[in-house]
Amino acid sequence: MPAPDELLRIADAAIKHSEISKVGITKTADGRYALLATVRKHTSTPVADIEKIAGEYPVVYREEEDRVPVAWPARPGDSKQT
């Protein structure tokens, strides 16, 4: 089942917030759709503006990582990894 259109609109509004670097949609352990908000370093959560925008949907927060993730080939051995 795809995410509700309303949650997609919420994610679009949340990405414009200055303390948010990325947004996505996830599900909670009990199967409810939730807004996934990646906050900038040293941002305290919950972010009141994001909670207000999310309304009835839960918000899952995570902090930006120090390093950018590296994408590796889907099938090891197809190319040399250094």
C-alpha positions in Angstrom: 0.0 0.0 0.0 1.6 3.3 -1.0 2.0 6.2 1.4 -1.0 8.5 1.8 -0.9 11.6 -0.5 -1.3 13.8 2.6 1.9 12.5 4.1 3.7 13.2 0.8 2.6 16.8 1.1 3.7 17.0 4.7 7.2 15.7 3.7 7.4 18.4 1.0 6.6 21.1 3.6 9.0 19.6 6.2 12.0 19.7 3.9 11.8 23.5 3.7 12.4 23.8 7.5 15.9 25.1 8.3 16.7 22.4 10.9 15.8 19.5 8.5 18.3 18.2 6.0 16.3 15.3 4.5 12.9 13.8 4.8 11.3 10.6 3.9 8.5 8.3 4.7 8.8 5.2 6.9 6.6 3.0 9.0 6.6 2.6 12.8 7.0 -0.8 14.5 3.2 -1.0 14.7 2.8 -0.5 10.9 1.7 3.2 10.9 3.1 5.6 8.2 5.4 8.2 9.7 7.5 11.1 8.6 11.2 10.4 8.7 13.1 13.6 9.4 16.9 13.8 9.4 17.9 16.8 11.5 21.1 18.8 11.3 23.8 18.2 13.9 23.1 19.3 17.4 19.4 19.9 16.7 17.2 19.0 19.7 14.1 16.9 18.9 11.2 16.9 18.7 11.1 19.9 16.5 7.9 21.7 17.3 7.3 23.1 13.8 7.7 19.6 12.3 5.4 18.0 14.9 2.8 20.6 14.0 3.2 20.0 10.3 2.9 16.2 10.7 -0.4 16.5 12.6 -1.7 13.0 13.3 1.3 11.2 11.7 4.2 10.2 14.0 7.7 11.7 13.3 10.8 9.6 13.5 13.9 11.7 13.9 17.6 10.8 13.1 20.6 13.0 13.2 22.8 13.7 10.2 25.8 11.3 9.9 29.3 12.7 10.0 30.2 10.8 6.8 28.4 10.6 3.5 27.3 7.0 2.7 29.2 5.2 0.0 27.3 3.3 -2.7 28.9 0.0 -3.6 27.9 -2.3 -6.5 24.8 -4.4 -5.9 26.7 -7.6 -6.8 30.1 -7.9 -5.2 32.8 -9.0 -7.6 31.3 -7.1 -10.6 33.9 -4.3 -10.2 37.0 -3.7 -8.1 36.4 -2.0 -4.8 39.4 -0.1 -3.4 
